[in-house]
Amino acid sequence: MRHVTLPVSLTAVLLFASSALAQTPEVAAPPASTESAPAATAAAPSVAAAPTGNEAERNATVLAAIANLAPMIGDVQIVGPWVDSARHGIWRTIMTQTAGEATGSRFFVQQIEEKDGSASVVSSSVEVTEIAAIEGAITGYRADPPAEGEESNLTLFFDIVPTDGEIAETYELFVAPNQPYRFGPASN
């Protein structure tokens, strides 16, 4: 199974949620035929069914979680899977930014454990404290596929533009289940 990292901004999620709620399905009337011979009929446009009880409850839960997301949360990403003996799940990253500040982002890595037949839970959460001390702006980060035999490990590369520079510097973060992380300038 291959996971793809999709960066999603809070703004995009909120815009999608608000536009989805504001839409009502419309069914257009079929065009009037001016031909006397029968014409081939096109499939009628499908109309989304009203959510069932479980779907409506799930939608309400999702919308409440989004509405309660703190404004300081600037980025949330699912960056890959992990496995630790019989346990398994996904890595999630969260970056916060205090309003009005260009530096001082805080960065967290979480292990979300997927439980069979029940809700997922956060099994660990660690702050990468070195990121808050960086004098510069994080312009992006991406996950690297793990090496063979290290499928549970997470490697992230950060692009950081120093406050006194114009060229981005690359930093690496290595995380493994139940191990301390390693963070520092990338080595080639």
Steps between C-alpha positions, in 0.01 A plus 500: 500500500642839400402823675523837333558820693242760414559839660168649602470849632242590759360760263442242228326265741275775632420627151414150386285434806312829473442467125385140538247603762373790292432289191167347425475254217313627198354285229479662160195431288582308184528718191192519285535292189431664165541177306203284406697177518583354841844608617744299709446578865785599724523374853323729744734694727538329834388680810688433823287319750438665832750379760386207709504527878858371526623725218330808648653421838844452342463827305402685818803355681737605219357851477518544879866389498581749224311780674691433824842493332712771659597790269867445585492163317659585167560158349393140555624215282484123490855409397517121503421168667670331794496146641627392842448127567123447493423874516471716189387842389607824337742783570338844525677834520368825642662841465384799703573866442416784736306773319715791385833319548715397203721260702453274798290225341442201722501155341353175631511141375226263608443130463133434436425137583233339286293261708296234324130566540538815709615858475865587446692643794811715540751255647790745520568866442840668506605859438810557288623786719789599273256630239370773732857626543573530127552855382316481171183398323404143419393515137409133476569147612461160342526135595758270347411134436654278768790270421437129465466342842420838661140536381385630840752783507422852390742733322398860433693767311435866587572798273587796722589851382715673765387848606832640375511304174323431174601140433311223675691260720391138536459329837424134573277343764525127574230338716452134592239346731612495864830676420623858549490707181802653324484848341766710331640637174468255212807309394547386144 
